[in-house]
């Protein structure tokens, strides 16, 4: 279910990006910054507004396509895990492992609760998946002598 929820969220973001087609992204960014009561002259709101200035319809389609691809991948993985398919468990192990170097690097750059939690949560999930795969590979380990 977790993978399907991630896919649905990213799909919703992709659809939201398509709603920006033929819109004034700069105006939308300024309105959003004002709505959340941020100072547009500050570092991050300013970066957000500058990114909105560089948005083109082609880039919106590209990112919406990436979101769709990611969502389909997560839906397929979620379906396979729900149906307890071996290929999906391997896919989950590989796709989860891809994030480890980035998470370790982020913690190494600056330790924070969120970064450490993300790393530990991912390690926990990967440990469970690896455990399930090992139990399937070596079922005799379950039998007591």
HELIX and SHEET records of a PDB file:
HELIX    1   1 UNK A    2  UNK A   18  1                                  17    
HELIX    2   2 UNK A   25  UNK A   35  1                                  11    
HELIX    3   3 UNK A   43  UNK A   53  1                                  11    
HELIX    4   4 UNK A   57  UNK A   82  1                                  26    
HELIX    5   5 UNK A   86  UNK A   98  1                                  13    
HELIX    6   6 UNK A  100  UNK A  109  1                                  10    
HELIX    7   7 UNK A  113  UNK A  137  1                                  25    
HELIX    8   8 UNK A  139  UNK A  142  5                                   4    
END                                                                             
